[in-house]
Amino acid sequence: MDQSKWFYPIIVFIFSVLALAASLFLFIYWYMEVSTGLEAVVARFNLEPSVVLESRTWVVILVLSLLVGIILLGIFTIFVYNLKTYQLYRLQQNFINNFTHELKTPVTSLKLFLETLSKHELPRAEQLKYIGYMINDVERLSDNIGRILDLARIESKSFKGGFIESDLVAVVESFCKTNKHLFPGCEIAVHNSSGRMFIHQINLYLFEMLIMNLLTNAFKYNDSKQPKIDISFDLQKQQIFIRFEDNGIGIEKTQIKKIFRKFYQIGKYKDMTAKGSGLGLHLVQNIARIHKGKVVAESKGTGKGSVFTLILPE
């Protein structure tokens, strides 16, 4: 977010709080001065203090302080709410801009290839090459549209399938073997040093979506000559830990807490710009919560790989 856009609202907020606090201080000061003056009058003319003065000075001050505190809390709440609303608006705008680009690019590419095929007589080898490019563009379109639909299903809780007791090691191994072709040149290894079964109630459709998004992220944001993803299983304090460790571009510490937000995308790294819709990790975290777990991210910094750990109750 552009810090300069929030400079003046923050200044206004600070001055408003200071003005309110100063008003409270001046009122208390004035009240004490008046009380002191009345006490002098009472002493001079030998009047009855209970008739002239009320003994509720500190009660009034206390009540007034509480009311001012409530007002300050209200102002702060409104300010934070507006800040979050604007932040969400900016994220949505970024999402619309990036997602429009993600849709427009493959459509433009498809149009170009189709025009080339329609205008020119090409050898079969050339035709197959262009058809391969078009298939890749269609898959890219399908992936982006699919994520939007998946998010809608998850947020409306209309995802298909029920929960079944499954061995997570077997599920992950089967998924990696079946979908290996989607990660060409990437070395994916599943480790289970304990040799035991890790049983948990899962929705297979959602759980495979979680695995797909984590693997896709690790593969896509990787500039190594040999991309590697190590998946390991562990049991600690009656919790199942599934670690997805890669040798990719890594994550800055300032970004780690933000990457699971809806529409959030990490900025440019070297010659790699933000890719996708900014929904993949948001989907991952939501799916983990549906399974009564969570996903945490770790990284030693840019260029040093990342570790995403799925934590589930045993």
C-alpha positions, 0 to 999 in steps of 0.5 A: 500500500502506498504510505503517502496516501495514509499520511494526511488521514493519520495526521488528522486522526492523531490531532483529533485524539490530541484535541479530545484529550486536551479538551478533557484536561482543560475541563478537569482543570477548569472544574478544579479551579471553580471548586477551589474558588467556591471553597474560598467563598464558603470559607470567607462567608462561613457558609455550609459546604454541603449546601454550596458544594457537591461532593461528587467532583471525582465521580464526575471526572471519572464518568467524563473520563470513561465517556471520553475513553469510549469516544476515543475507542470509537474513533480508533475503531472507525479509523481501523475499519476504514483502513482495512476497507481501503486496504481490501479495496486496493487488493481487489483493484490489484486482483482485477488488474492482474486477473484481467491480464491473466485472462487477456494474455492467453486469449490474445495468444490463442487468437494469434495462433488460430489466425496463423493456422487459418491464414497459412498452410503449415507443415504438420510439425508446425501445426502440432507446435502451435496446437501445443501452445494453444493447449497450454494457454487453455490450461492457463485459462482453465486454472485461473477460472477454476480458482475463482470457482473453487473459492466461491464453492469454499466460501459458500460451503457448497464443495462436493464430497464428504469427509472420509478417514484416509492415510495422508501419506498414501493420498499425497504419494498417489496425488504426486504420482498421478500429477507428476506430468504437471511439474516437468523437470521438478523433483518431488519426493515424499518422506515418511521416516517413521513408516507409520500411517497418518490417519485423518478425516479429509474431504479428498476433493479439497485436500487434493486442491490444497496439495495442488496449490502448494505444489504449483506455487513451489514449482511456479516461483522457482528459478533453480536449474533443478526445482525440488519439493520435499514433502515430509510427515511428522507427529508432534504433541498429537498434531500431524505436520506435513512440510512442503519444502522447496528450493524456490525464490523464497519469501521476505519476512515482511511478506510471510504474514500477508501471503495468505490474504485474499488477492495478495500477490508478492511483488517482483523478484529478479526477472520474475513478476507476480503470477496468477490470481493471488488466490492460491494460498488463500484457498490453501488456508481456507481448506486447512481450516475446513479440516480443523488445521492451519498452514504456516509459512517459513523462509530464510529470505529471498532466494533461499526457498520456502517451507509451507507446513500443514498442521492438523489435529491427530 
